Amino acid sequence: MSSSDHTTEAPENPQAAAQDWQRWHEHRVETVSSPYGPLSLTGTHWLADHPDGRIDGVPGRWKDAGAEVVLSAEEADGISVDGKPFVGEVALGPDRGAIPASRVSVGERRLVVLSREGLWAVRDFDPASDARSAFAGIEAGAYDPAWVLAGRFVPYEESRTVQVENADGRSRGLGLAGQVLFAHEGVEHALHVAVEEDGSLWAVLADAGSGKSSYRFRFLRPAAPEADGSVTVDFNRALLPPCAFADHFICPFPPPGNTLPFAVPVGELNKR
């Protein structure tokens, strides 16, 4: 497919598209600022860094037991497990559901068990976090239909994993399944993407404005491609990664090839 095939995908009703984007933006602000949104994360504590099981500011004793985490709690810790006050010892697996549904809590705080590449961590979500109190919104570019582009998903013959630096300074594997091809001002570009369980795509990308007019990198989540591989690349819905809201997330940086040579002035730009 030539570059001329990847053109701006003009919405059928630009006014309706702009209104839909505004609703999306408002929902994003509500989600980010919700009691257990990313602003409430006050710490990600890797158990390997706490061999005695004690984490500053986090009650209980947390031990890496290989296939699970063992939590020991005393009455003075004020810990609840599965919604009930807990004293004793319990084995925990990783929390995979919504933050409010995590098994361990201390008052309104949620202590979420995380497993990543064989390492265990405890995340502390606190609705009373300073970041949540100080949040003033998300700076975003005005909706522009010119940044809704027609693209095409081309899967790799085999999925691949590349090592990329993460926001916490460590390198980890990032799984990629293919490329999304699209054209900007007549020049074809490609983004390496992952495929989510529901078939939607996920790109970690930077552009010429990253770190200047916008955050240092962003996410893009196009819907699942059509049967012929066609996909809409809507930069108006570029997302700030969770680590833009709290320093304790371990977001991956863009993989090689995912830094665009032009600035993208739309989508979420910075936290206010």
C-alpha positions as CSV (number, residue, x, y, z in Angstrom):
1,M,0.0,0.0,0.0
2,S,1.5,3.4,-1.0
3,S,1.7,6.5,1.2
4,S,-1.2,8.0,-0.7
5,D,-3.4,5.3,0.6
6,H,-2.9,6.5,4.2
7,T,-4.8,9.8,4.2
8,T,-6.6,11.9,6.7
9,E,-9.8,10.1,7.7
10,A,-12.3,13.0,7.9
11,P,-15.1,12.3,10.4
12,E,-18.5,12.2,8.8
13,N,-19.7,14.8,11.3
14,P,-16.8,17.0,12.5
15,Q,-19.0,18.7,15.2
16,A,-20.2,15.4,16.6
17,A,-16.6,14.0,16.5
18,A,-15.4,17.1,18.5
19,Q,-18.2,16.7,21.0
20,D,-17.3,13.0,21.4
21,W,-13.7,13.9,22.0
22,Q,-14.7,16.4,24.6
23,R,-16.7,13.8,26.5
24,W,-13.7,11.4,26.2
25,H,-11.4,14.1,27.6
26,E,-13.7,14.9,30.5
27,H,-14.0,11.2,31.3
28,R,-10.2,10.9,31.3
29,V,-9.9,13.8,33.8
30,E,-12.5,12.1,36.0
31,T,-10.8,8.7,35.8
32,V,-7.3,10.1,36.6
33,S,-8.6,12.1,39.6
34,S,-10.8,9.4,41.0
35,P,-10.0,8.1,44.5
36,Y,-7.9,5.2,43.2
37,G,-6.7,6.7,39.9
38,P,-3.0,7.0,39.1
39,L,-2.7,10.2,41.2
40,S,-3.3,8.1,44.3
41,L,-0.2,5.9,43.9
42,T,2.2,6.9,46.6
43,G,4.7,4.1,46.3
44,T,5.8,0.9,44.4
45,H,7.9,-1.1,46.9
46,W,9.9,-4.0,45.5
47,L,10.2,-6.7,48.1
48,A,13.7,-7.6,46.9
49,D,14.7,-4.1,48.3
50,H,13.2,-5.0,51.7
51,P,14.7,-8.4,52.7
52,D,13.4,-8.0,56.3
53,G,9.9,-7.6,55.0
54,R,9.4,-4.2,56.5
55,I,8.5,-1.3,54.2
56,D,8.6,2.3,55.5
57,G,5.1,3.7,55.9
58,V,3.4,0.4,55.0
59,P,2.1,-1.7,57.9
60,G,2.7,-5.4,58.2
61,R,5.6,-7.6,57.2
62,W,5.8,-8.6,53.5
63,K,7.8,-11.6,52.4
64,D,8.7,-12.9,48.9
65,A,7.9,-16.6,49.1
66,G,8.7,-17.3,45.5
67,A,5.3,-18.2,44.0
68,E,3.4,-15.9,46.4
69,V,3.8,-13.1,48.9
70,V,3.2,-13.9,52.6
71,L,1.8,-11.0,54.6
72,S,2.0,-11.1,58.4
73,A,-0.1,-8.6,60.3
74,E,-0.7,-7.7,64.0
75,E,-3.7,-5.9,65.4
76,A,-1.8,-2.7,65.7
77,D,-1.2,-2.7,61.9
78,G,-4.8,-2.0,61.2
79,I,-4.8,-4.2,58.1
80,S,-7.9,-5.7,56.5
81,V,-7.9,-8.6,54.1
82,D,-11.0,-9.2,51.9
83,G,-12.8,-6.4,53.8
84,K,-12.3,-7.9,57.3
85,P,-9.8,-6.9,60.0
86,F,-6.9,-9.3,59.8
87,V,-4.3,-10.6,62.3
88,G,-2.0,-13.5,61.4
89,E,-0.4,-14.7,58.2
90,V,-1.9,-15.0,54.7
91,A,-0.5,-16.0,51.3
92,L,-1.3,-13.5,48.5
93,G,-1.1,-13.7,44.7
94,P,-1.0,-10.7,42.4
95,D,-4.0,-8.4,42.4
96,R,-5.4,-8.3,38.8
97,G,-8.7,-6.5,39.3
98,A,-9.7,-2.9,40.0
99,I,-7.7,-1.1,42.7
100,P,-10.7,-0.8,45.1
101,A,-11.1,-4.6,44.9
102,S,-7.6,-5.4,46.0
103,R,-7.5,-7.8,48.9
104,V,-5.4,-5.8,51.4
105,S,-6.5,-2.4,52.8
106,V,-5.6,0.0,55.6
107,G,-8.5,2.4,56.0
108,E,-9.1,4.0,52.6
109,R,-5.6,2.9,51.4
110,R,-5.3,-0.1,49.1
111,L,-2.1,-2.2,49.2
112,V,-1.9,-3.9,45.9
113,V,0.3,-6.9,45.2
114,L,2.2,-6.7,41.9
115,S,4.3,-9.4,40.1
116,R,6.5,-8.3,37.3
117,E,9.1,-10.5,35.6
118,G,9.3,-12.8,38.6
119,L,9.7,-9.9,41.1
120,W,7.1,-9.0,43.7
121,A,6.1,-5.5,44.8
122,V,3.5,-3.8,47.0
123,R,1.8,-0.7,45.6
124,D,0.3,1.8,48.0
125,F,-2.8,3.7,46.7
126,D,-3.9,6.5,49.0
127,P,-6.9,8.7,48.0
128,A,-5.5,11.4,50.3
129,S,-2.2,11.6,48.3
130,D,-0.6,15.0,47.8
131,A,-0.6,14.6,44.0
132,R,-4.4,14.0,43.9
133,S,-5.0,17.1,46.1
134,A,-2.8,19.2,43.8
135,F,-4.2,18.0,40.5
136,A,-5.6,20.8,38.3
137,G,-6.5,18.9,35.2
138,I,-4.9,17.6,32.0
139,E,-3.6,20.0,29.3
140,A,-4.7,18.8,25.9
141,G,-4.6,20.2,22.4
142,A,-7.9,21.3,20.8
143,Y,-9.6,18.6,18.8
144,D,-8.3,18.7,15.2
145,P,-9.8,16.3,12.6
146,A,-6.6,16.6,10.5
147,W,-5.0,14.4,13.1
148,V,-7.4,11.5,12.5
149,L,-5.4,9.4,10.0
150,A,-6.2,6.3,8.1
151,G,-3.7,3.5,8.8
152,R,-3.0,-0.2,8.2
153,F,-1.9,-2.8,10.7
154,V,0.8,-5.2,9.5
155,P,1.5,-8.0,11.9
156,Y,5.0,-9.4,12.3
157,E,5.5,-13.0,11.2
158,E,6.4,-13.7,14.8
159,S,5.8,-11.5,17.8
160,R,9.0,-10.1,19.3
161,T,10.2,-8.7,22.6
162,V,12.5,-5.7,22.8
163,Q,14.3,-4.4,25.9
164,V,13.4,-0.8,26.7
165,E,14.2,1.4,29.6
166,N,11.3,2.0,32.0
167,A,10.4,5.1,34.0
168,D,12.1,3.6,37.2
169,G,15.4,3.3,35.4
170,R,15.3,-0.5,34.8
171,S,15.2,-2.2,31.4
172,R,12.4,-4.7,30.8
173,G,11.0,-6.6,27.9
174,L,8.2,-4.9,25.8
175,G,6.2,-7.3,23.7
176,L,5.4,-6.1,20.1
177,A,3.2,-7.8,17.5
178,G,3.4,-5.6,14.4
179,Q,3.4,-2.1,12.9
180,V,0.8,0.5,12.1
181,L,1.5,2.3,8.9
182,F,0.1,5.8,8.3
183,A,1.0,8.9,6.4
184,H,1.6,12.4,7.6
185,E,2.0,15.2,5.1
186,G,2.5,12.7,2.3
187,V,5.3,10.8,4.1
188,E,4.7,7.3,5.4
189,H,5.6,6.5,9.0
190,A,5.3,3.4,11.2
191,L,4.7,2.7,14.8
192,H,5.6,-0.6,16.5
193,V,2.6,-1.8,18.5
194,A,1.4,-4.5,20.9
195,V,-1.9,-6.2,20.5
196,E,-4.1,-6.3,23.7
197,E,-6.3,-9.2,24.7
198,D,-9.4,-7.6,23.2
199,G,-7.6,-7.1,19.9
200,S,-7.0,-3.3,20.3
201,L,-3.5,-1.9,19.7
202,W,-1.1,-0.1,22.0
203,A,1.8,2.1,21.0
204,V,4.3,3.8,23.2
205,L,5.6,6.8,21.2
206,A,7.4,10.1,21.3
207,D,7.5,12.9,18.8
208,A,9.5,16.1,18.0
209,G,7.6,17.9,20.7
210,S,8.1,15.4,23.5
211,G,9.8,16.8,26.5
212,K,9.1,20.3,25.3
213,S,5.5,21.1,24.3
214,S,4.3,17.7,25.6
215,Y,5.3,15.1,28.1
216,R,8.4,13.0,27.3
217,F,6.3,10.2,25.7
218,R,2.7,9.1,25.3
219,F,0.5,6.1,24.7
220,L,-1.9,5.6,21.8
221,R,-4.6,2.9,21.8
222,P,-6.2,2.4,18.4
223,A,-9.2,0.1,18.2
224,A,-8.8,-3.4,16.8
225,P,-8.0,-3.3,13.1
226,E,-10.7,-4.3,10.5
227,A,-10.4,-7.7,8.8
228,D,-8.3,-6.0,6.0
229,G,-5.9,-4.5,8.5
230,S,-7.3,-1.0,8.2
231,V,-7.2,1.0,11.5
232,T,-7.8,4.6,12.5
233,V,-4.9,6.4,14.0
234,D,-6.4,9.3,16.0
235,F,-3.7,11.4,17.6
236,N,-6.4,13.5,19.3
237,R,-6.6,10.6,21.8
238,A,-2.9,10.3,22.6
239,L,-2.7,9.6,26.3
240,L,-0.4,10.6,29.1
241,P,1.2,7.5,30.6
242,P,0.5,6.7,34.3
243,C,4.0,7.9,35.3
244,A,3.0,11.4,34.1
245,F,0.7,11.5,37.2
246,A,2.8,9.7,39.8
247,D,6.5,8.8,39.9
248,H,5.9,5.3,41.2
249,F,4.7,3.7,38.0
250,I,7.1,1.7,35.8
251,C,5.9,2.8,32.3
252,P,8.0,1.6,29.4
253,F,9.7,4.2,27.2
254,P,9.2,4.1,23.4
255,P,10.9,1.2,21.6
256,P,13.4,2.0,18.8
257,G,11.6,3.4,15.8
258,N,8.7,4.9,17.7
259,T,9.9,8.5,17.9
260,L,8.1,10.5,15.2
261,P,10.1,13.2,13.4
262,F,7.3,15.8,13.7
263,A,5.5,17.3,16.6
264,V,2.0,16.1,17.6
265,P,0.2,19.1,19.1
266,V,-3.0,17.3,19.9
267,G,-4.1,14.7,22.5
268,E,-3.1,14.9,26.1
269,L,0.0,17.0,26.5
270,N,0.8,17.5,30.2
271,K,-0.6,17.2,33.7
272,R,-1.7,20.5,35.1
